Amino acid sequence: MSQFWSPFVRSLVPYTPGEQPKLTKLTKLNTNENPYGPSPKALAAMQAAVNDDLRLYPDPNCDQLKNAVADYYGLERAQVFVGNSSDEVLAHAFCAFFQHDKPLLFPDITYSFYPVYCGLYGIESKIIPLDENFAINLSDYEQQNSGIIFPNPNAPTGCLLPLEAIEALLRKNTDTVVLVDEAYIDFGGESAVKLINQYPNLLVVQTLSKSRSLAGLRVGAAMGNPVLIEGLERVKNSFNSYPLDRVALAGASAAFADKDYFEDSCAKVIATREVLTQGLEALGFEVLPSAANFVFARHAHHDASELALQLRQEGIIVRHFKQARIEQFLRISVGTDEEINLLLNELQKHV
Ligand SMILES: *Cc1c(COP(=O)(O)O)cnc(C)c1O
């Protein structure tokens, strides 16, 4: 029946999301969800938003949420864009900024949605290898491009770039958009948002899925110069003018306003990450330095896919990528202390 498809749909290679098993009672350490729930204030705001007003369309400009993000970062509302997940915000950014006649630059080991969006929008890309320590070396990106995109910290490695390295790139690369995907920045990094007033070509994208524990709500944001934001609005209003529903707007705004809860849950995740890292190292794993809510680890004597299978048989799910250079790594999300103990105890039986 695929004769009904538009011809280019045949050439698409869609993203493969991490598994969301239907079974309960699993220890789910495979998709970097937050082990702690969303802010109780966000939950209350969403419950209050479930009322007769749902017969009405939501605010297409999402002003309440843009104000909450702007307040959090000390920005103007015109410097903020919001969308239905950061994946959607990224898709709009690829469409708005990267369709020029030079290649988009991104790392060989990175968020695997980037090549998918290149396929969707017909964007040529040039893949820049990570260095021998699995780190991004931004001086490798000083070359002709239609744009540059990388996560900071990178996924799935967890490795963080200091803000000075990003600023050094921005000083040299002034003619195309540099997009920093900060899905994990709240777990130990310094946000590049503070550079957007100086660098009109810097776009910072964030999500409420990880550090604000709202993966199920689907909300993301971008911060940058008002001209970049206007470019995103043009694409968004050519695609879906009401991407965020009333419940999501209420919940996401309240989550951004509840700074105390947010900081507390990030601190707990960071503390458990250190326990996880030390526990894995004690079992003979090499663990890349992580500033995210996951670690990337390999064992010198045990095959990663076998370890993943053995864990799975005990109901513990971690992520394994069958990709050159990283096929011996496991990506393990930081769970609660109890979940991490369970994982370390199980691994101990196999290594
Ligand atoms: C999780 C993740 C996203 C997507 O976040 P959503 O808002 O849930 O779509 C984007 N970029 C990276 C690097 C991620 O890990």
The ligand as an ORCA input file, in Angstrom:
! r2SCAN-3c Opt
* xyz 0 1
  C      15.322     13.661     25.806
  C      16.015     14.513     24.812
  C      15.309     15.402     24.009
  C      13.822     15.346     23.874
  O      13.080     15.819     24.878
  P      11.508     15.897     24.727
  O      11.180     17.272     25.175
  O      10.972     14.842     25.636
  O      11.136     15.680     23.301
  C      16.023     16.267     23.189
  N      17.356     16.225     23.129
  C      18.068     15.349     23.848
  C      19.548     15.357     23.742
  C      17.417     14.466     24.704
  O      18.111     13.551     25.376
*
